[in-house]
Every structure is written in C-alpha cells, then in structure tokens.
Amino acid sequence: MPVIFLLIILVNLFIAPSTFARVTPEDIYQQTRANFENNLSKIQDAQKKQSILSADTELKNINQIVCNRFQLDVDKLSAILEEEKSRQNVTKTVVAYGQGNTKLDTAAYYLNYAAEALAYQRIQDYTPAIGSGNYASVINNSAANLKSNLGILQNKILRAKAEVKKAINAYEK
C-alpha cells in the first residue's frame, strides 16, 4: 500500500508542471503569427503572397491610425472633465459599476470605460487566417471584424462624450 501511494505522488510530481501551464494572450498571438507565416510560405503565387502581406499590414495600420485618433478624443474629453472638476472644486470622483453619486462621477466612469476599451482595441490582432485558400474571403472577414470592433469602440467614446456633456450641463444652471 505505501508503495502505491509513493508511486502516485511521484507521478503527480512529474506530470503536474505540464498540466498547469498557462497560455497567455502573447502565446496566442505568436501562434497565430506562426500559422500565418507558415501558410503564407505555402503560397506559390508571388502576387497573391504580396497582396496578403500588404492586407495584413494595412489592417494593423488602420487599427493603429484609428486608435490614435480616438486617443486624441479621449484625451480631450479627459481634459474637459478635469477642468470641470477643478471649476466645481471636486478633488476626486468615486464610481463603482457605473453608479456614481453625481454627473461628474458618471462621466468619469464612462470616460474610463472608453479609455480601457481603446487600450484593448489597440492590442487586437487582425491577422488573416489564410489556411483555407479563399484569401479574399479571409481578408474581408478580418476587415469586417476590424470595422465592427472600431464601431463598437466609437459608440463607447460617444457615450463618454455624452456623459461629459451631461456633467457640464448639470453645473451650468
């Protein structure tokens, strides 16, 4: 009996480290890029290969350009909110789950929400999954995902803008 117990413990010591391995978003990104490069190397037509590479680069560039523009908007909204807080002698805003006590609290929450969504969008990967062979469809799918996600981000920023406007209007009276 003690031999079986000892054997079970030894087996768990050697197997456990591999079963508790952690997969990070960077690991997923690296695997996606490796699959992309592997499938790209299988394409014989140089023109198709070049168009796929340029589409991949363009998707990354579009995401970063739009995120940079949205960052300017979030920065402006943040400056406006901070100015309004200083005019009202508010030193801090306290928000939990979007339920603030004042309009400034609510505006701060939605502005923070938009900023976090922007940071998340900035790191998204739109690498086309070109393994199937229907390259145009795969690239169009990645472009549609990018467009959809940027639209969602835009709506979050517009919501933050509306909340900042409500906060300013509440104190103008």
Helices and strands as residue ranges (DSSP letters): H 2-19, H 25-41, H 46-87, H 103-122, H 135-172
